[in-house]
Amino acid sequence: MRVFVGLDGGGTGCRAQVEFEDGTRLPPQTGGAANVSTDPDSAIAAITDVLARAVAAAQAHVGAPPLKPEIVLGIAGVVESGLAPRVKAALPYARASVLGDIEIALAGAFENADGLVMVVGTGSVLACQQAGQMRRLGGYGLALGDQGSGAWIGRAALRQSLYARDGLAPDGPLAAALWQRFGSLAAMIEFAATARPADYAALAPLVLEHDRAQCPVAGQVLDAGCAYLRHAIARLQAGARDMPVAALGGLGPVLLARIIGQGGVGFRVAAPKGSGLEGALWLARSLHPFAPEGRR
């Protein structure tokens, strides 16, 4: 029996799912953070662990003989860091393809059709596929990019609270909530000294909450992130203004709705056909010559 495994690895966690040739799927297995550009050793350990559990569950489901799974992994940071060969070498599977998370996002949203995805979670990256060719923007990690992402939003909120403390920016409920959360300047600085992108991203829900309560500081942070995302979408749509746009990730749909709600943007929004994890499964079938076509 042929078995396919898809994995979606990001800065907050990773998920792997098994699909059998008849379309039956097992429940996803979940694991730790898997952005290889942030922490390669921990990411590879998390990926190896969650894949091993997924394959073991598949083997337990079918019994003998031993399975030879066909695997596609979509991993944040793997393209930019050039670490795909290292990830592949760490895996004890003969048929495993290591791709970027944006590639599985495009496959999940549009399969092989033309379209553009805005993926915003802990990090951010955008890409489009047109006539079989992919173009991407962003996804460079928090130190150099990831504008509009959860990590970027959380860090920007902390900066705004410091500006407000110094009298360089308006104060507001968001800054007050952050000071209440950390308790002191020393605690905030200590947090920032060791914080990883996922730690900053954990503050993003607080920013969204205060934006809904009309806090101007929260609104400014979100608007700055949305301005970048709007510009990136327009860049990818150049010459193809009717290209459909789909949002993925924990923050993607929220921020795309905000961009559209601000007016003046004629995006043709499309509901994604599936998630990045489903895109990995679709690619696992499509990348192997004897796999039935299409998602089951």
N, C-alpha and C positions, 0 to 999 in steps of 0.2 A: 504494500500500500504506500502510495506517495503521500508525503506530509510536508506542509509548508509552514514556515515560522516567520513572522514579522516582528521587528523590534523598533520601538520609537524611544530614543534616548535624548533627554533634555537636561537642563540645568537643575530642575527640581526633582526629577525621578525618571525612571524608565519603565516601559511596559513591553511585554512580549506575549504574543498570542499564536496558538497553533490552529491551523486549518487543514482538514483532510481533503483528499481528492473529491469526495462526494459533497463537499461544502460544509460539513460539520465543523464547528469551532468549539474549542475548549475555552473556559474562562481565562481572561488575561492573568499573567503573573506580573507582579509589580516589584520594583527594586529601587535602589538609591539613585542619587544624582549621577548623570552620565554625560556631562559636557567634557569631552576629552581635552579641550584647550584650557579648561580651568584647572583640572586635577586629573591628569592622564591615568595615574595608577589607581586611584579610587574609582574613576569612571570605568576602566577596563574590568576591575573587580566586580563592580555592580552589573555590568553587561554580561560577564561570564556567569555570574551567579543566576541571574534571572533567565538567561537562555538555558542553563543546565536544568533549572526547575521546569521550564516549559517543555523541554525535550523529554525529561523524565515523566511528566504527566502524559505526554503523547504516547510514550512507550508503555506506560501502565494501562492506557486506554485500549491499545491494540494487542498487547502481549508480544509474543515472538512472531517473526524474526526481528532482529535489531533494525531500527529505523535508520535511514540515511536522509535526514531532513534537508530541505532546500530552503535556505535562510536569506532574508534581506534585512539588513540593519540600517536604519536611518539615525544618525548620531549627530547631535549638535557639536560644532567645532571641529569635526573630523576633516572636513575639506580644507578649511583655513589653516589648520595646524599641520596638515600633511601626515597625520597619524593613522590614516586608513590601513597601510600595510602592517603597522604595529598591532592594531586592533585585530586584524585578520589573523596574524601569526599567533595571537593569544588564544584563538578559538580552536577547539578540537573537532571542527566540522569541515568536511571536504568541499561542500557546496554552500559557501557563504559569501554574499556580496555586501561590502561596506560602503554605504552612500551617506550623503549629508541629509540632515533632517528636512531640508527644504525640498529635496527630491521626492521623498516619500509624501510630503505634504501636497506637492503638485499632483502626484499620482492619486492620492486619496481624494483630492477635491475634484479633479477633472479626468482621471485616468489618462488617456492619450489625446484628449481634446485640448484645444487652445484655451488658455485662461491664465489668470494672475492670482497668486495667493499672497496674503499678508499674514504672516505667522508671528504672533506676539504672545509670549509667555514670560518666562524668566528673562529670555533674550528676545531679539527681534530680527527678522530677516524677511525679505520680499523676493519674489521671483515670478517670472512668467514663462510659459512654454508656447511656442508658436511655430507651426509647421515642423514639429519635431525637434526644435532647438530651444534650449533653456538659457535665460538670462537672469541673473540674480543681483540684488543690491543688499548691502549690510551684512549682518551676522558676524561682526568682527570682535565680539566680546565687549564686556562693559568698559574695559580700560580705554578702548578706542572707538566704541560705537554703541550698538544696541539701543539707539534712540527710541523712545516710546515704550520700551519694554518694562516689565515689572520691576526689574533691578534698577533700571534707569529712573523710573518714577520714584521708587523708594529713596534712592540716593539724592535725587533732586529735591524731594520733600525735606530731607534732613538739611540740605544746603539752605533752603528757604527759611527754615526755622533758625538757622544761625544768622542769616542776613537780618531777619526780624529782630533777633537778640541784639545785634549791633546797630539797629536803627537804620539799616540800609534798604529795607523792604517792609511792606505792610505786615503787621501781625495779624493773626486770625485764629480761628478754632483749630485748624490743622496743626499749626505750630504749638499751640497750647497742649493739644493731645500728644504730640511727640515729646514735649518736655515732661508731661505727666508719665509717659511710658518709660522714659529713660531716667528721669529723676534728677540728673545733673549733667553739666557740660562734660565732666570727666567720664561719666558712663557712656555718653554719646561718642566721644572721641575714642574710647576704648573699644566700643562696638565697631566703629569704622576701621580701626586698625587691623582687624582680623576678619571682617565681614566678607563673605562670599556672595556672588550674585543672588543665590537663593535666599540669603539672609536679608538683603536689601528688598528683594521681591516680596518678602513676607509683609513689608510695610505698605505695598500698593493697595490692598483692600481698604486700609485706613484712609488713603488719599481719595479713593472712589467714594467712600462713605461720606467724607466731608464735602466732596464736590456735589453730591446729591443734596446736601444740606446748604448749598449755595456759598460755601467758603471760597472767597476769591483766590486765596493762595493755592488751594487744591486745584481750582480751575485753571490757574496760570500754568501749573506744572503739567496738567493733562493737555492743555492747548499747545504747549511747546512741543510735547511729544507727537501730537497729532499733526502739527505743521510739518515735521520731518516725514512722517508716514504719507501724508498727502502729496508732498513733493516727490517722494520715491515712487508712488503709484503713477503719477503723471509722467515721470521719466520712463518707466517701463511701458506705459501705454502709448508712447510717442509713435505716431503713424498707425495706431490701431486703437482709436479712442473707444470703440465699442467692445473691446476685450472684457469679458466678465471678470469681476473681482470677487474672490471668496476670502473670508477671514477664518483663521484657525488659531488655536492656542487659547489659553485661559482668558487673555485680554483682547484678542483680535476682534471678536464680534462687538465687544463693548466700544472699542476705540473706532472701528469702522462706522458704527452707528453714530458716534459723536461727530466724526468728520462729515458724514452726509447731513446730519442735523444742523450743522453750521452753515449749510447752503453753499451754492455756487459751484458745486462739483457734480458733474454728470456721470458718476460711476454707474455701470450696469452691474448691480450686485447679484451674485449667484450663490445659492446655497450649496456648500460643498457636498459632493456625493458621499464622502466619508472622511474619516479622520486620517491623520498621518499613519497611525497603526494599520488601518485598513489599506492605505496606500502601499505600505510595506508588504502586506499579504498579496495585494494585486500584482505588485512587481515580482514577488517570489514566483508566482505562476507565470507571469509574462516573460521573465528572463530565462526560462528554461524551455527548450524547444518542444518538449512533449507535453507541456502543461496545457490543459484546456483554457481557452481564452475567456476573459471576463471574470468579474467577481461573482462568487457563488453565494 
